[in-house]
Amino acid sequence: MKVLVVIGHPRPGSFCHAIAETAVKSLQSKNHEVIFHDLYQERFDPLLPADQIPKDATVPPEIEEHCRQLREADGYVIVHPNWWAQPPAILKGWIDRVFRQGVAYDFSAEGVVGHLKGKRALVFTTSNTPREDELRLYGDPLENLWKNCIFGFCGLTHFRRRNFESIVMSTYEQRVGWLEEVRQIVESFF
């Protein structure tokens, strides 16, 4: 299985990076082919120019490569912090530029045609707000964003998300346990 792993976190050594590293090692231990992108390290340009919005627009080679990898992957692992109930801007820009019409979805007379049918997506997020407070105050906007607005829109139905919180209040032992949970989730999901 070919799995695309994408992390959107600016600080090397973060818990998000530990999650991504654990996911990659877990996938490789099961002999999956891994394509890895650290968007900050790669200095991915999140800005979508107006002339690249149309379906038939010419896009830069690096964006076409990301699109090809999205199309060819059998599964996806996305890792990012929860910033204001959203992914960081660099990751949102990656979605804008790569989950393009003609790549991830199309429109037909019957409606939206998702091109990610039959694929799998696993999203790991981190936050500092305690889970009970987040659910009480905001619901779960990231679950809706990834499950319905992005992957669901593109036809993918085999989806799971795991949020780890509260990172700032967690202990070393908790984080070690969480990384073991990441390993188990990845190995059972793919």
C-alpha positions as CSV (number, residue, x, y, z in Angstrom):
1,M,0.0,0.0,0.0
2,K,1.2,3.5,-0.8
3,V,0.6,6.0,2.0
4,L,1.0,9.8,1.8
5,V,2.0,11.3,5.2
6,V,1.8,15.0,5.6
7,I,2.7,17.1,8.6
8,G,1.9,20.8,9.1
9,H,3.8,21.9,12.3
10,P,6.5,24.6,12.3
11,R,8.7,23.3,15.1
12,P,10.9,20.2,14.6
13,G,10.9,18.1,17.8
14,S,7.2,18.9,18.4
15,F,4.8,16.2,19.5
16,C,3.2,16.4,16.1
17,H,6.6,15.5,14.6
18,A,6.9,12.6,17.0
19,I,3.4,11.4,15.8
20,A,4.5,11.7,12.2
21,E,7.7,9.9,12.8
22,T,5.9,7.1,14.6
23,A,3.4,6.8,11.8
24,V,6.1,6.6,9.2
25,K,8.0,3.9,11.1
26,S,4.8,1.9,11.7
27,L,3.9,2.0,8.0
28,Q,7.5,1.0,7.0
29,S,7.5,-1.8,9.5
30,K,4.5,-3.3,7.6
31,N,6.3,-2.8,4.2
32,H,4.1,0.0,3.0
33,E,5.5,2.6,0.6
34,V,5.6,6.0,2.4
35,I,5.7,9.4,0.7
36,F,6.5,12.0,3.4
37,H,6.0,15.8,3.3
38,D,7.0,18.1,6.1
39,L,5.4,21.3,4.7
40,Y,7.3,23.7,6.8
41,Q,10.6,22.1,6.3
42,E,9.9,22.0,2.5
43,R,8.8,25.7,2.7
44,F,5.6,24.7,0.8
45,D,3.9,27.8,-0.7
46,P,0.3,27.8,0.6
47,L,-0.9,30.7,-1.6
48,L,-3.2,29.7,-4.4
49,P,-2.9,32.2,-7.3
50,A,-6.1,33.0,-9.0
51,D,-4.9,31.8,-12.4
52,Q,-4.4,28.3,-10.9
53,I,-7.9,27.9,-9.7
54,P,-9.6,26.6,-12.9
55,K,-9.6,22.9,-13.4
56,D,-7.6,23.0,-16.6
57,A,-5.0,25.6,-15.2
58,T,-1.3,24.9,-15.6
59,V,0.2,24.5,-12.1
60,P,3.9,24.5,-11.1
61,P,5.7,21.2,-11.3
62,E,6.0,20.9,-7.5
63,I,2.2,21.2,-7.2
64,E,1.6,18.7,-10.0
65,E,3.9,16.3,-8.1
66,H,1.8,16.7,-5.0
67,C,-1.4,16.1,-7.0
68,R,0.1,13.0,-8.6
69,Q,1.0,11.7,-5.1
70,L,-2.5,12.4,-3.8
71,R,-4.0,10.5,-6.8
72,E,-1.7,7.6,-6.6
73,A,-1.8,7.1,-2.8
74,D,-3.9,4.3,-1.3
75,G,-4.1,6.1,2.0
76,Y,-3.3,9.3,3.8
77,V,-1.9,10.2,7.3
78,I,-2.3,13.9,8.2
79,V,-0.7,15.4,11.3
80,H,-1.2,18.9,12.7
81,P,-2.0,21.0,15.7
82,N,-5.4,22.5,16.2
83,W,-5.0,26.3,15.8
84,W,-8.3,28.2,16.3
85,A,-10.3,25.1,15.3
86,Q,-8.4,24.8,12.0
87,P,-5.1,23.4,10.6
88,P,-2.2,25.8,10.3
89,A,-2.4,28.0,7.2
90,I,0.4,26.1,5.4
91,L,-1.7,22.9,5.6
92,K,-4.9,24.7,4.6
93,G,-2.9,26.1,1.6
94,W,-1.7,22.5,0.7
95,I,-5.4,21.4,0.7
96,D,-6.4,24.4,-1.5
97,R,-3.6,23.8,-4.0
98,V,-3.5,19.9,-4.1
99,F,-7.1,18.8,-3.5
100,R,-8.0,20.3,-6.8
101,Q,-11.0,19.8,-9.1
102,G,-9.9,17.1,-11.5
103,V,-7.6,15.6,-9.0
104,A,-9.5,14.9,-5.8
105,Y,-13.1,15.5,-7.1
106,D,-15.1,16.7,-10.1
107,F,-18.6,17.8,-10.8
108,S,-21.1,16.0,-13.0
109,A,-24.8,16.4,-13.8
110,E,-25.5,14.2,-10.8
111,G,-23.4,16.3,-8.5
112,V,-19.9,15.9,-6.9
113,V,-17.8,13.0,-8.0
114,G,-15.1,12.1,-5.5
115,H,-11.9,10.6,-6.8
116,L,-10.7,9.4,-3.5
117,K,-13.2,6.5,-3.2
118,G,-11.8,3.3,-1.7
119,K,-8.9,5.1,-0.1
120,R,-8.2,5.5,3.7
121,A,-7.5,8.6,5.7
122,L,-6.1,8.9,9.2
123,V,-5.8,12.3,10.8
124,F,-3.9,13.0,14.0
125,T,-4.3,16.3,15.7
126,T,-3.1,17.9,18.9
127,S,-4.6,20.6,21.0
128,N,-4.1,22.3,24.4
129,T,-7.8,22.8,25.2
130,P,-9.1,20.0,27.3
131,R,-11.4,17.8,25.3
132,E,-14.5,18.3,27.4
133,D,-14.1,22.1,27.1
134,E,-13.6,22.0,23.4
135,L,-16.7,19.8,22.8
136,R,-18.8,21.9,25.1
137,L,-17.7,25.2,23.6
138,Y,-17.1,24.5,20.0
139,G,-18.2,20.9,19.1
140,D,-15.5,19.3,17.0
141,P,-14.9,21.5,14.0
142,L,-11.7,19.6,12.9
143,E,-13.6,16.3,12.7
144,N,-16.2,17.9,10.5
145,L,-13.6,19.6,8.3
146,W,-11.5,16.5,7.6
147,K,-14.2,13.8,7.6
148,N,-17.0,15.6,5.7
149,C,-15.8,18.8,4.1
150,I,-12.5,17.4,2.7
151,F,-12.3,13.6,2.6
152,G,-16.0,13.0,2.4
153,F,-16.5,15.6,-0.3
154,C,-13.8,13.7,-2.3
155,G,-15.5,10.4,-1.9
156,L,-13.4,8.9,0.9
157,T,-15.4,7.1,3.6
158,H,-12.8,5.0,5.4
159,F,-11.8,7.8,7.9
160,R,-10.5,8.0,11.4
161,R,-9.2,11.0,13.5
162,R,-7.5,10.9,16.9
163,N,-6.9,14.1,18.8
164,F,-4.4,14.2,21.6
165,E,-5.0,16.8,24.4
166,S,-3.9,18.7,26.4
167,I,-0.4,18.7,25.1
168,V,0.8,21.5,27.4
169,M,-0.5,19.7,30.5
170,S,0.6,16.2,29.4
171,T,3.4,14.2,31.1
172,Y,6.3,12.4,29.4
173,E,4.6,9.1,30.3
174,Q,1.3,10.2,28.7
175,R,3.1,11.2,25.5
176,V,5.0,7.9,25.3
177,G,1.6,6.1,25.8
178,W,0.0,8.3,23.1
179,L,2.8,7.4,20.6
180,E,2.2,3.7,21.3
181,E,-1.4,4.4,20.5
182,V,-0.4,6.0,17.3
183,R,1.6,3.0,16.4
184,Q,-1.3,0.6,17.1
185,I,-3.8,2.8,15.2
186,V,-1.6,3.1,12.1
187,E,-0.8,-0.6,12.1
188,S,-4.5,-1.6,12.4
189,F,-5.7,1.0,9.9
190,F,-3.4,0.2,7.0
